[in-house]
């Protein structure tokens, strides 16, 4: 009874978490942090470029005759 409870899906999750922490923890955390930073930069750049874009009813300055 106790042996069946010990070897359930919980043990698989614990083993996977331990393997990630032992072999790839610091590198994985650093890469996730860098990805988050790049994602936030992209969001910030898209907001500023969207604010600088001409409105649909405005004509761009280069197309005037």
mmJSON file of the N, C-alpha and C atoms, coordinates in Angstrom:
{"data_MODEL":{"atom_site":{
"group_PDB":["ATOM","ATOM","ATOM","ATOM","ATOM","ATOM","ATOM","ATOM","ATOM","ATOM","ATOM","ATOM","ATOM","ATOM","ATOM","ATOM","ATOM","ATOM","ATOM","ATOM","ATOM","ATOM","ATOM","ATOM","ATOM","ATOM","ATOM","ATOM","ATOM","ATOM","ATOM","ATOM","ATOM","ATOM","ATOM","ATOM","ATOM","ATOM","ATOM","ATOM","ATOM","ATOM","ATOM","ATOM","ATOM","ATOM","ATOM","ATOM","ATOM","ATOM","ATOM","ATOM","ATOM","ATOM","ATOM","ATOM","ATOM","ATOM","ATOM","ATOM","ATOM","ATOM","ATOM","ATOM","ATOM","ATOM","ATOM","ATOM","ATOM","ATOM","ATOM","ATOM","ATOM","ATOM","ATOM","ATOM","ATOM","ATOM","ATOM","ATOM","ATOM","ATOM","ATOM","ATOM","ATOM","ATOM","ATOM","ATOM","ATOM","ATOM","ATOM","ATOM","ATOM","ATOM","ATOM","ATOM","ATOM","ATOM","ATOM","ATOM","ATOM","ATOM","ATOM","ATOM","ATOM","ATOM","ATOM","ATOM","ATOM","ATOM","ATOM","ATOM","ATOM","ATOM","ATOM","ATOM","ATOM","ATOM","ATOM","ATOM","ATOM","ATOM","ATOM","ATOM","ATOM","ATOM","ATOM","ATOM","ATOM","ATOM","ATOM","ATOM","ATOM","ATOM","ATOM","ATOM","ATOM","ATOM","ATOM","ATOM","ATOM","ATOM","ATOM","ATOM","ATOM","ATOM","ATOM","ATOM","ATOM","ATOM","ATOM","ATOM","ATOM","ATOM","ATOM","ATOM","ATOM","ATOM","ATOM","ATOM","ATOM","ATOM","ATOM","ATOM","ATOM","ATOM","ATOM","ATOM","ATOM","ATOM","ATOM","ATOM","ATOM","ATOM","ATOM","ATOM","ATOM","ATOM","ATOM","ATOM","ATOM","ATOM","ATOM","ATOM","ATOM","ATOM","ATOM","ATOM","ATOM","ATOM","ATOM","ATOM","ATOM","ATOM","ATOM"],
"id":[1,2,3,4,5,6,7,8,9,10,11,12,13,14,15,16,17,18,19,20,21,22,23,24,25,26,27,28,29,30,31,32,33,34,35,36,37,38,39,40,41,42,43,44,45,46,47,48,49,50,51,52,53,54,55,56,57,58,59,60,61,62,63,64,65,66,67,68,69,70,71,72,73,74,75,76,77,78,79,80,81,82,83,84,85,86,87,88,89,90,91,92,93,94,95,96,97,98,99,100,101,102,103,104,105,106,107,108,109,110,111,112,113,114,115,116,117,118,119,120,121,122,123,124,125,126,127,128,129,130,131,132,133,134,135,136,137,138,139,140,141,142,143,144,145,146,147,148,149,150,151,152,153,154,155,156,157,158,159,160,161,162,163,164,165,166,167,168,169,170,171,172,173,174,175,176,177,178,179,180,181,182,183,184,185,186,187,188,189,190,191,192,193,194,195],
"type_symbol":["N","C","C","N","C","C","N","C","C","N","C","C","N","C","C","N","C","C","N","C","C","N","C","C","N","C","C","N","C","C","N","C","C","N","C","C","N","C","C","N","C","C","N","C","C","N","C","C","N","C","C","N","C","C","N","C","C","N","C","C","N","C","C","N","C","C","N","C","C","N","C","C","N","C","C","N","C","C","N","C","C","N","C","C","N","C","C","N","C","C","N","C","C","N","C","C","N","C","C","N","C","C","N","C","C","N","C","C","N","C","C","N","C","C","N","C","C","N","C","C","N","C","C","N","C","C","N","C","C","N","C","C","N","C","C","N","C","C","N","C","C","N","C","C","N","C","C","N","C","C","N","C","C","N","C","C","N","C","C","N","C","C","N","C","C","N","C","C","N","C","C","N","C","C","N","C","C","N","C","C","N","C","C","N","C","C","N","C","C","N","C","C","N","C","C"],
"label_atom_id":["N","CA","C","N","CA","C","N","CA","C","N","CA","C","N","CA","C","N","CA","C","N","CA","C","N","CA","C","N","CA","C","N","CA","C","N","CA","C","N","CA","C","N","CA","C","N","CA","C","N","CA","C","N","CA","C","N","CA","C","N","CA","C","N","CA","C","N","CA","C","N","CA","C","N","CA","C","N","CA","C","N","CA","C","N","CA","C","N","CA","C","N","CA","C","N","CA","C","N","CA","C","N","CA","C","N","CA","C","N","CA","C","N","CA","C","N","CA","C","N","CA","C","N","CA","C","N","CA","C","N","CA","C","N","CA","C","N","CA","C","N","CA","C","N","CA","C","N","CA","C","N","CA","C","N","CA","C","N","CA","C","N","CA","C","N","CA","C","N","CA","C","N","CA","C","N","CA","C","N","CA","C","N","CA","C","N","CA","C","N","CA","C","N","CA","C","N","CA","C","N","CA","C","N","CA","C","N","CA","C","N","CA","C","N","CA","C","N","CA","C","N","CA","C","N","CA","C"],
"label_alt_id":[null,null,null,null,null,null,null,null,null,null,null,null,null,null,null,null,null,null,null,null,null,null,null,null,null,null,null,null,null,null,null,null,null,null,null,null,null,null,null,null,null,null,null,null,null,null,null,null,null,null,null,null,null,null,null,null,null,null,null,null,null,null,null,null,null,null,null,null,null,null,null,null,null,null,null,null,null,null,null,null,null,null,null,null,null,null,null,null,null,null,null,null,null,null,null,null,null,null,null,null,null,null,null,null,null,null,null,null,null,null,null,null,null,null,null,null,null,null,null,null,null,null,null,null,null,null,null,null,null,null,null,null,null,null,null,null,null,null,null,null,null,null,null,null,null,null,null,null,null,null,null,null,null,null,null,null,null,null,null,null,null,null,null,null,null,null,null,null,null,null,null,null,null,null,null,null,null,null,null,null,null,null,null,null,null,null,null,null,null,null,null,null,null,null,null],
"label_comp_id":["UNK","UNK","UNK","UNK","UNK","UNK","UNK","UNK","UNK","UNK","UNK","UNK","UNK","UNK","UNK","UNK","UNK","UNK","UNK","UNK","UNK","UNK","UNK","UNK","UNK","UNK","UNK","UNK","UNK","UNK","UNK","UNK","UNK","UNK","UNK","UNK","UNK","UNK","UNK","UNK","UNK","UNK","UNK","UNK","UNK","UNK","UNK","UNK","UNK","UNK","UNK","UNK","UNK","UNK","UNK","UNK","UNK","UNK","UNK","UNK","UNK","UNK","UNK","UNK","UNK","UNK","UNK","UNK","UNK","UNK","UNK","UNK","UNK","UNK","UNK","UNK","UNK","UNK","UNK","UNK","UNK","UNK","UNK","UNK","UNK","UNK","UNK","UNK","UNK","UNK","UNK","UNK","UNK","UNK","UNK","UNK","UNK","UNK","UNK","UNK","UNK","UNK","UNK","UNK","UNK","UNK","UNK","UNK","UNK","UNK","UNK","UNK","UNK","UNK","UNK","UNK","UNK","UNK","UNK","UNK","UNK","UNK","UNK","UNK","UNK","UNK","UNK","UNK","UNK","UNK","UNK","UNK","UNK","UNK","UNK","UNK","UNK","UNK","UNK","UNK","UNK","UNK","UNK","UNK","UNK","UNK","UNK","UNK","UNK","UNK","UNK","UNK","UNK","UNK","UNK","UNK","UNK","UNK","UNK","UNK","UNK","UNK","UNK","UNK","UNK","UNK","UNK","UNK","UNK","UNK","UNK","UNK","UNK","UNK","UNK","UNK","UNK","UNK","UNK","UNK","UNK","UNK","UNK","UNK","UNK","UNK","UNK","UNK","UNK","UNK","UNK","UNK","UNK","UNK","UNK"],
"label_asym_id":["A","A","A","A","A","A","A","A","A","A","A","A","A","A","A","A","A","A","A","A","A","A","A","A","A","A","A","A","A","A","A","A","A","A","A","A","A","A","A","A","A","A","A","A","A","A","A","A","A","A","A","A","A","A","A","A","A","A","A","A","A","A","A","A","A","A","A","A","A","A","A","A","A","A","A","A","A","A","A","A","A","A","A","A","A","A","A","A","A","A","A","A","A","A","A","A","A","A","A","A","A","A","A","A","A","A","A","A","A","A","A","A","A","A","A","A","A","A","A","A","A","A","A","A","A","A","A","A","A","A","A","A","A","A","A","A","A","A","A","A","A","A","A","A","A","A","A","A","A","A","A","A","A","A","A","A","A","A","A","A","A","A","A","A","A","A","A","A","A","A","A","A","A","A","A","A","A","A","A","A","A","A","A","A","A","A","A","A","A","A","A","A","A","A","A"],
"label_entity_id":["1","1","1","1","1","1","1","1","1","1","1","1","1","1","1","1","1","1","1","1","1","1","1","1","1","1","1","1","1","1","1","1","1","1","1","1","1","1","1","1","1","1","1","1","1","1","1","1","1","1","1","1","1","1","1","1","1","1","1","1","1","1","1","1","1","1","1","1","1","1","1","1","1","1","1","1","1","1","1","1","1","1","1","1","1","1","1","1","1","1","1","1","1","1","1","1","1","1","1","1","1","1","1","1","1","1","1","1","1","1","1","1","1","1","1","1","1","1","1","1","1","1","1","1","1","1","1","1","1","1","1","1","1","1","1","1","1","1","1","1","1","1","1","1","1","1","1","1","1","1","1","1","1","1","1","1","1","1","1","1","1","1","1","1","1","1","1","1","1","1","1","1","1","1","1","1","1","1","1","1","1","1","1","1","1","1","1","1","1","1","1","1","1","1","1"],
"label_seq_id":[1,1,1,2,2,2,3,3,3,4,4,4,5,5,5,6,6,6,7,7,7,8,8,8,9,9,9,10,10,10,11,11,11,12,12,12,13,13,13,14,14,14,15,15,15,16,16,16,17,17,17,18,18,18,19,19,19,20,20,20,21,21,21,22,22,22,23,23,23,24,24,24,25,25,25,26,26,26,27,27,27,28,28,28,29,29,29,30,30,30,31,31,31,32,32,32,33,33,33,34,34,34,35,35,35,36,36,36,37,37,37,38,38,38,39,39,39,40,40,40,41,41,41,42,42,42,43,43,43,44,44,44,45,45,45,46,46,46,47,47,47,48,48,48,49,49,49,50,50,50,51,51,51,52,52,52,53,53,53,54,54,54,55,55,55,56,56,56,57,57,57,58,58,58,59,59,59,60,60,60,61,61,61,62,62,62,63,63,63,64,64,64,65,65,65],
"pdbx_PDB_ins_code":[null,null,null,null,null,null,null,null,null,null,null,null,null,null,null,null,null,null,null,null,null,null,null,null,null,null,null,null,null,null,null,null,null,null,null,null,null,null,null,null,null,null,null,null,null,null,null,null,null,null,null,null,null,null,null,null,null,null,null,null,null,null,null,null,null,null,null,null,null,null,null,null,null,null,null,null,null,null,null,null,null,null,null,null,null,null,null,null,null,null,null,null,null,null,null,null,null,null,null,null,null,null,null,null,null,null,null,null,null,null,null,null,null,null,null,null,null,null,null,null,null,null,null,null,null,null,null,null,null,null,null,null,null,null,null,null,null,null,null,null,null,null,null,null,null,null,null,null,null,null,null,null,null,null,null,null,null,null,null,null,null,null,null,null,null,null,null,null,null,null,null,null,null,null,null,null,null,null,null,null,null,null,null,null,null,null,null,null,null,null,null,null,null,null,null],
"Cartn_x":[0.827,0.0,0.875,1.827,2.718,3.619,4.041,4.905,4.173,2.89,2.1,1.953,1.825,1.718,3.047,4.142,5.463,5.85,5.448,5.84,4.73,4.059,3.012,3.56,2.686,3.103,3.861,3.645,4.362,5.863,6.252,7.674,8.312,7.603,8.132,8.362,7.436,7.57,8.766,8.925,10.037,11.365,11.446,12.689,13.026,12.045,12.287,12.769,12.157,12.572,13.992,14.321,15.681,16.708,16.393,17.321,17.552,16.499,16.642,17.495,17.265,18.035,19.491,19.76,21.136,21.94,21.352,22.13,21.932,20.839,20.609,20.016,20.003,19.338,19.848,21.134,21.61,21.569,21.951,21.946,20.517,19.614,18.218,17.617,17.913,17.389,17.945,19.223,19.839,19.205,18.976,18.365,16.917,16.188,14.809,14.769,15.704,15.777,16.109,17.05,17.414,16.241,15.519,14.36,13.273,13.064,12.067,12.457,13.74,14.211,14.025,14.372,14.197,12.724,11.875,10.44,9.908,10.341,9.89,10.41,11.648,12.175,11.34,10.971,10.144,8.784,8.184,6.901,7.038,8.1,8.314,8.537,9.335,9.599,8.347,7.521,6.31,5.315,5.29,4.396,4.86,6.172,6.667,6.535,6.765,6.622,5.153,4.265,2.839,2.385,2.977,2.615,3.168,4.307,4.915,4.296,3.584,3.011,1.901,1.759,0.691,-0.682,-1.63,-3.009,-3.537,-4.556,-5.057,-5.558,-6.084,-6.587,-5.504,-4.297,-3.198,-2.396,-1.861,-0.987,0.453,1.317,2.722,3.322,4.31,4.88,5.59,6.076,6.782,5.862,4.566,3.639,2.936,3.22,2.547,3.104,2.244,2.665,2.655],
"Cartn_y":[-1.186,0.0,1.255,1.298,2.457,2.506,1.364,1.31,1.837,1.557,2.05,3.572,4.107,5.557,6.245,5.564,6.154,6.267,5.305,5.289,5.789,6.838,7.421,8.542,9.314,10.429,11.514,11.581,12.574,12.322,11.068,10.735,11.138,10.969,11.363,12.872,13.632,15.089,15.495,14.869,15.193,14.855,13.72,13.321,14.285,14.69,15.632,16.971,17.461,18.734,18.627,17.524,17.342,17.273,16.588,16.511,17.882,18.659,19.999,20.874,20.785,21.603,21.182,19.893,19.42,19.718,19.536,19.61,20.89,21.59,22.75,23.938,23.934,24.986,26.382,26.664,28.048,28.521,27.659,28.044,28.257,27.389,27.512,28.802,29.113,30.339,31.572,31.55,32.692,32.885,31.788,31.883,32.365,31.905,32.374,33.862,34.317,35.734,36.585,36.103,36.838,36.871,35.773,35.732,36.687,36.762,37.68,39.133,39.444,40.802,41.175,40.272,40.536,40.693,39.893,39.986,41.346,41.81,43.109,44.245,44.119,45.128,45.175,44.012,43.947,44.579,44.332,44.959,46.476,46.94,48.379,49.012,48.362,48.897,48.895,47.876,47.828,48.907,49.227,50.289,51.641,51.894,53.181,53.306,52.221,52.299,52.42,51.849,51.995,53.425,54.058,55.442,56.389,56.063,56.905,56.697,55.615,55.308,56.306,56.666,57.608,56.969,57.807,57.343,56.974,56.137,55.731,56.895,57.978,59.101,60.128,59.971,60.867,60.327,61.25,60.831,60.983,60.063,60.205,61.445,62.049,63.312,63.135,61.963,61.743,61.607,61.38,61.181,62.458,63.585,64.837,65.365,65.978,66.537,68.03],
"Cartn_z":[0.0,0.0,0.0,0.887,0.968,-0.251,-0.756,-1.927,-3.158,-3.3,-4.423,-4.345,-3.148,-2.992,-3.279,-3.008,-3.188,-4.654,-5.486,-6.892,-7.813,-7.438,-8.268,-9.118,-9.709,-10.563,-9.79,-8.483,-7.681,-7.694,-7.665,-7.677,-8.998,-10.087,-11.402,-11.438,-10.915,-10.896,-10.046,-8.887,-8.003,-8.666,-9.345,-10.01,-11.14,-11.913,-13.017,-12.47,-11.423,-10.828,-10.291,-9.626,-9.109,-10.234,-11.33,-12.453,-13.084,-13.232,-13.8,-12.889,-11.597,-10.668,-10.6,-10.688,-10.586,-11.842,-13.011,-14.244,-15.05,-14.863,-15.719,-15.006,-13.709,-12.953,-13.208,-12.91,-13.085,-14.539,-15.457,-16.874,-17.349,-16.92,-17.311,-16.761,-15.502,-14.899,-15.601,-15.953,-16.642,-18.018,-18.74,-20.067,-19.986,-18.985,-18.825,-18.481,-17.656,-17.326,-18.543,-19.361,-20.58,-21.557,-21.666,-22.565,-22.089,-20.788,-20.238,-20.526,-20.364,-20.627,-22.091,-23.003,-24.437,-24.797,-24.177,-24.429,-23.98,-22.805,-22.317,-23.195,-23.696,-24.623,-25.898,-26.405,-27.609,-27.394,-26.237,-25.934,-25.862,-25.221,-25.093,-26.461,-27.312,-28.651,-29.514,-29.378,-30.197,-29.769,-28.478,-28.01,-28.525,-28.49,-28.955,-30.47,-31.197,-32.65,-33.047,-32.261,-32.544,-32.264,-31.263,-30.954,-32.014,-32.611,-33.637,-35.014,-35.213,-36.523,-36.85,-38.13,-38.496,-38.324,-38.028,-37.893,-39.278,-39.377,-40.693,-41.54,-40.929,-41.707,-42.043,-41.483,-41.78,-42.96,-43.768,-44.837,-44.389,-44.745,-44.375,-45.056,-44.431,-44.921,-46.254,-46.604,-47.848,-49.062,-48.844,-49.951,-50.39,-49.753,-50.125,-51.425,-52.24,-53.538,-53.539],
"occupancy":[1.0,1.0,1.0,1.0,1.0,1.0,1.0,1.0,1.0,1.0,1.0,1.0,1.0,1.0,1.0,1.0,1.0,1.0,1.0,1.0,1.0,1.0,1.0,1.0,1.0,1.0,1.0,1.0,1.0,1.0,1.0,1.0,1.0,1.0,1.0,1.0,1.0,1.0,1.0,1.0,1.0,1.0,1.0,1.0,1.0,1.0,1.0,1.0,1.0,1.0,1.0,1.0,1.0,1.0,1.0,1.0,1.0,1.0,1.0,1.0,1.0,1.0,1.0,1.0,1.0,1.0,1.0,1.0,1.0,1.0,1.0,1.0,1.0,1.0,1.0,1.0,1.0,1.0,1.0,1.0,1.0,1.0,1.0,1.0,1.0,1.0,1.0,1.0,1.0,1.0,1.0,1.0,1.0,1.0,1.0,1.0,1.0,1.0,1.0,1.0,1.0,1.0,1.0,1.0,1.0,1.0,1.0,1.0,1.0,1.0,1.0,1.0,1.0,1.0,1.0,1.0,1.0,1.0,1.0,1.0,1.0,1.0,1.0,1.0,1.0,1.0,1.0,1.0,1.0,1.0,1.0,1.0,1.0,1.0,1.0,1.0,1.0,1.0,1.0,1.0,1.0,1.0,1.0,1.0,1.0,1.0,1.0,1.0,1.0,1.0,1.0,1.0,1.0,1.0,1.0,1.0,1.0,1.0,1.0,1.0,1.0,1.0,1.0,1.0,1.0,1.0,1.0,1.0,1.0,1.0,1.0,1.0,1.0,1.0,1.0,1.0,1.0,1.0,1.0,1.0,1.0,1.0,1.0,1.0,1.0,1.0,1.0,1.0,1.0,1.0,1.0,1.0,1.0,1.0,1.0],
"B_iso_or_equiv":[0.0,0.0,0.0,0.0,0.0,0.0,0.0,0.0,0.0,0.0,0.0,0.0,0.0,0.0,0.0,0.0,0.0,0.0,0.0,0.0,0.0,0.0,0.0,0.0,0.0,0.0,0.0,0.0,0.0,0.0,0.0,0.0,0.0,0.0,0.0,0.0,0.0,0.0,0.0,0.0,0.0,0.0,0.0,0.0,0.0,0.0,0.0,0.0,0.0,0.0,0.0,0.0,0.0,0.0,0.0,0.0,0.0,0.0,0.0,0.0,0.0,0.0,0.0,0.0,0.0,0.0,0.0,0.0,0.0,0.0,0.0,0.0,0.0,0.0,0.0,0.0,0.0,0.0,0.0,0.0,0.0,0.0,0.0,0.0,0.0,0.0,0.0,0.0,0.0,0.0,0.0,0.0,0.0,0.0,0.0,0.0,0.0,0.0,0.0,0.0,0.0,0.0,0.0,0.0,0.0,0.0,0.0,0.0,0.0,0.0,0.0,0.0,0.0,0.0,0.0,0.0,0.0,0.0,0.0,0.0,0.0,0.0,0.0,0.0,0.0,0.0,0.0,0.0,0.0,0.0,0.0,0.0,0.0,0.0,0.0,0.0,0.0,0.0,0.0,0.0,0.0,0.0,0.0,0.0,0.0,0.0,0.0,0.0,0.0,0.0,0.0,0.0,0.0,0.0,0.0,0.0,0.0,0.0,0.0,0.0,0.0,0.0,0.0,0.0,0.0,0.0,0.0,0.0,0.0,0.0,0.0,0.0,0.0,0.0,0.0,0.0,0.0,0.0,0.0,0.0,0.0,0.0,0.0,0.0,0.0,0.0,0.0,0.0,0.0,0.0,0.0,0.0,0.0,0.0,0.0],
"pdbx_formal_charge":[null,null,null,null,null,null,null,null,null,null,null,null,null,null,null,null,null,null,null,null,null,null,null,null,null,null,null,null,null,null,null,null,null,null,null,null,null,null,null,null,null,null,null,null,null,null,null,null,null,null,null,null,null,null,null,null,null,null,null,null,null,null,null,null,null,null,null,null,null,null,null,null,null,null,null,null,null,null,null,null,null,null,null,null,null,null,null,null,null,null,null,null,null,null,null,null,null,null,null,null,null,null,null,null,null,null,null,null,null,null,null,null,null,null,null,null,null,null,null,null,null,null,null,null,null,null,null,null,null,null,null,null,null,null,null,null,null,null,null,null,null,null,null,null,null,null,null,null,null,null,null,null,null,null,null,null,null,null,null,null,null,null,null,null,null,null,null,null,null,null,null,null,null,null,null,null,null,null,null,null,null,null,null,null,null,null,null,null,null,null,null,null,null,null,null],
"auth_seq_id":[1,1,1,2,2,2,3,3,3,4,4,4,5,5,5,6,6,6,7,7,7,8,8,8,9,9,9,10,10,10,11,11,11,12,12,12,13,13,13,14,14,14,15,15,15,16,16,16,17,17,17,18,18,18,19,19,19,20,20,20,21,21,21,22,22,22,23,23,23,24,24,24,25,25,25,26,26,26,27,27,27,28,28,28,29,29,29,30,30,30,31,31,31,32,32,32,33,33,33,34,34,34,35,35,35,36,36,36,37,37,37,38,38,38,39,39,39,40,40,40,41,41,41,42,42,42,43,43,43,44,44,44,45,45,45,46,46,46,47,47,47,48,48,48,49,49,49,50,50,50,51,51,51,52,52,52,53,53,53,54,54,54,55,55,55,56,56,56,57,57,57,58,58,58,59,59,59,60,60,60,61,61,61,62,62,62,63,63,63,64,64,64,65,65,65],
"auth_comp_id":["UNK","UNK","UNK","UNK","UNK","UNK","UNK","UNK","UNK","UNK","UNK","UNK","UNK","UNK","UNK","UNK","UNK","UNK","UNK","UNK","UNK","UNK","UNK","UNK","UNK","UNK","UNK","UNK","UNK","UNK","UNK","UNK","UNK","UNK","UNK","UNK","UNK","UNK","UNK","UNK","UNK","UNK","UNK","UNK","UNK","UNK","UNK","UNK","UNK","UNK","UNK","UNK","UNK","UNK","UNK","UNK","UNK","UNK","UNK","UNK","UNK","UNK","UNK","UNK","UNK","UNK","UNK","UNK","UNK","UNK","UNK","UNK","UNK","UNK","UNK","UNK","UNK","UNK","UNK","UNK","UNK","UNK","UNK","UNK","UNK","UNK","UNK","UNK","UNK","UNK","UNK","UNK","UNK","UNK","UNK","UNK","UNK","UNK","UNK","UNK","UNK","UNK","UNK","UNK","UNK","UNK","UNK","UNK","UNK","UNK","UNK","UNK","UNK","UNK","UNK","UNK","UNK","UNK","UNK","UNK","UNK","UNK","UNK","UNK","UNK","UNK","UNK","UNK","UNK","UNK","UNK","UNK","UNK","UNK","UNK","UNK","UNK","UNK","UNK","UNK","UNK","UNK","UNK","UNK","UNK","UNK","UNK","UNK","UNK","UNK","UNK","UNK","UNK","UNK","UNK","UNK","UNK","UNK","UNK","UNK","UNK","UNK","UNK","UNK","UNK","UNK","UNK","UNK","UNK","UNK","UNK","UNK","UNK","UNK","UNK","UNK","UNK","UNK","UNK","UNK","UNK","UNK","UNK","UNK","UNK","UNK","UNK","UNK","UNK","UNK","UNK","UNK","UNK","UNK","UNK"],
"auth_asym_id":["A","A","A","A","A","A","A","A","A","A","A","A","A","A","A","A","A","A","A","A","A","A","A","A","A","A","A","A","A","A","A","A","A","A","A","A","A","A","A","A","A","A","A","A","A","A","A","A","A","A","A","A","A","A","A","A","A","A","A","A","A","A","A","A","A","A","A","A","A","A","A","A","A","A","A","A","A","A","A","A","A","A","A","A","A","A","A","A","A","A","A","A","A","A","A","A","A","A","A","A","A","A","A","A","A","A","A","A","A","A","A","A","A","A","A","A","A","A","A","A","A","A","A","A","A","A","A","A","A","A","A","A","A","A","A","A","A","A","A","A","A","A","A","A","A","A","A","A","A","A","A","A","A","A","A","A","A","A","A","A","A","A","A","A","A","A","A","A","A","A","A","A","A","A","A","A","A","A","A","A","A","A","A","A","A","A","A","A","A","A","A","A","A","A","A"],
"auth_atom_id":["N","CA","C","N","CA","C","N","CA","C","N","CA","C","N","CA","C","N","CA","C","N","CA","C","N","CA","C","N","CA","C","N","CA","C","N","CA","C","N","CA","C","N","CA","C","N","CA","C","N","CA","C","N","CA","C","N","CA","C","N","CA","C","N","CA","C","N","CA","C","N","CA","C","N","CA","C","N","CA","C","N","CA","C","N","CA","C","N","CA","C","N","CA","C","N","CA","C","N","CA","C","N","CA","C","N","CA","C","N","CA","C","N","CA","C","N","CA","C","N","CA","C","N","CA","C","N","CA","C","N","CA","C","N","CA","C","N","CA","C","N","CA","C","N","CA","C","N","CA","C","N","CA","C","N","CA","C","N","CA","C","N","CA","C","N","CA","C","N","CA","C","N","CA","C","N","CA","C","N","CA","C","N","CA","C","N","CA","C","N","CA","C","N","CA","C","N","CA","C","N","CA","C","N","CA","C","N","CA","C","N","CA","C","N","CA","C","N","CA","C","N","CA","C","N","CA","C"],
"pdbx_PDB_model_num":[1,1,1,1,1,1,1,1,1,1,1,1,1,1,1,1,1,1,1,1,1,1,1,1,1,1,1,1,1,1,1,1,1,1,1,1,1,1,1,1,1,1,1,1,1,1,1,1,1,1,1,1,1,1,1,1,1,1,1,1,1,1,1,1,1,1,1,1,1,1,1,1,1,1,1,1,1,1,1,1,1,1,1,1,1,1,1,1,1,1,1,1,1,1,1,1,1,1,1,1,1,1,1,1,1,1,1,1,1,1,1,1,1,1,1,1,1,1,1,1,1,1,1,1,1,1,1,1,1,1,1,1,1,1,1,1,1,1,1,1,1,1,1,1,1,1,1,1,1,1,1,1,1,1,1,1,1,1,1,1,1,1,1,1,1,1,1,1,1,1,1,1,1,1,1,1,1,1,1,1,1,1,1,1,1,1,1,1,1,1,1,1,1,1,1]
}}}
